[in-house]
Amino acid sequence: PSASIFTIGDHVTINTDTDNFIAYCFHSVEGYSKIGSWVDAGDVDGTFIYCGFRPAWLLCKTTNASGQRWHMYDDKRDPYNVEVHKLDASSSDVESEAAADDGGIDFVSNGFKIRGTDFSTNMLFMAFAQSPFKYSNAR
């Protein structure tokens, strides 16, 4: 696999004629979306993730522990920081709120900042811009 080629490998549970699989492949678009990962070093001030825009929607998941879920945050449930209300993309449960010591997330002008202990050390994320335009003064 690479940035332009998707492969599924050769494991027996993937290469069968009787099962269906689906893959969603994304890439970052400057000023519109940011797809990536971060490693949280346990900084008490929280980890900052640069996106180049203020996120309107964020999907993230821990990758170094089994059974972790995809969590979604948006700027509509919590129009002002801190973002604490989240949806679980892995279930049909109603929205939940981060525990007081988890802290939630701040959406800032050029990315987002982790505010607590709700996130493990290795995370995947996908963020979409609040104002998805690329601004320039060039003529």
N, C-alpha and C positions, 0 to 999 in steps of 0.2 A: 504493500500500500504506500501511497504518497499523497501529496497535495492534490493530484489530479487523477489518481487511480484508486478505486475502491476494490478490495478483495475480501473474500470471506474465509479464506484459509481452507484447510483440508480435514478438519475434525469430523468424525462420523456423525455427530448430531446436527451438523450444518449441511453436509452434502448428502441429502436424501431426496428421493423423488416424491415422498409422501407428505412432507411438511411444507407449509408456506412460511416465508419470511419476508419482512419488509425492512428496508434501510432508509433512513432519512439522512442525507448528506448536506451539510451546510457550510458556508464560508462567510467570513466577515466582509461587509461592504462599508467602506469609509463613510462616516456620517450617518449611517443607517442601522447597521448591526455590528455586533462584536461577538465572535464565537471563540472560546478559549478555555483556559484552565488557570488555576492558581494553587500555590502551596502556602497554606497558612502556618506561619511559624509560631503561633501562639502569642503574638504581640498584644500586650494589654491595651494598647491604643486602637487596635483593630487593623486589619489588612486593607489597603486601598487597591482597587483594580481599575486601571485606566481603560476607558472605552473610547474617548474622544468626543463624547456627547453625554447628555443627561439621560439615563435610561427611563423609559416609561414602563417597561416590562422586563422581568428577569426570570430565567429558569436556571436552577442550579441543582447539583447532585454531588454527594460525597462518592469518591471512587475507591477509597481504600478500606471500606468496610462492607460486608455483605448485608443485604436487606435494606439498604438505604433508599430513600424515595426522592423523586424529583419534586422540588418545591418551586412555586411560582409566586413572585411578588410583583405588584404593579402600583402605579402612582394614582390610581382611582380609589382603592380601598383606604389608603393612607396618603392623602394629597400632600401632606407635610411630613418631614422626617420626624421620627424614625419609622421606617416601614416594618411593621410587626405582623400584619395580617397576611396570611399566605394560603395558597391552595396546594393540595397534594395531587400532582398529576398522575400518581400511581393508584389512586382510589377514587371512590365516588363520595367521599366524606365532604362535609361542608367546610368552609374556611376555618382555619385555626389561627390562634394568636401565639406568637413566640412567648415562652415563659419569661418572667421578669429578668432572670439572670442570663438569658440567651441574647438579649439586646437587639436583635433584628438587624436591619440594613439601612444605611443612609444613601439615598440617590443624590449625587452631587453633580455639578455642572459638567464634569468631564469623566464620570465613571460612578463607582459605588464603593462604599466603605462598610466593612463588616463591623458590627457593634456588639460583639459578645461571643458566647461559646457554643452557639447552635451549629457551627460549621467545623468539620473535621479538617485534617491537614491537607488532603488532596481533593480538589473540587473541579468539576466541569461547569461551564456556564454558557448561556446564550442570552444576549441582551439586545433590545431594540430601542431606538432613540425616541425621546419625547418629541423632538422636532427634527424629523429626518431629512435635513437639508444640509448641503455642504456650502458654507458661506465663503465668499471670496470678494475682495475689492478689486481684483484684476479686471482690466478692460480689453 
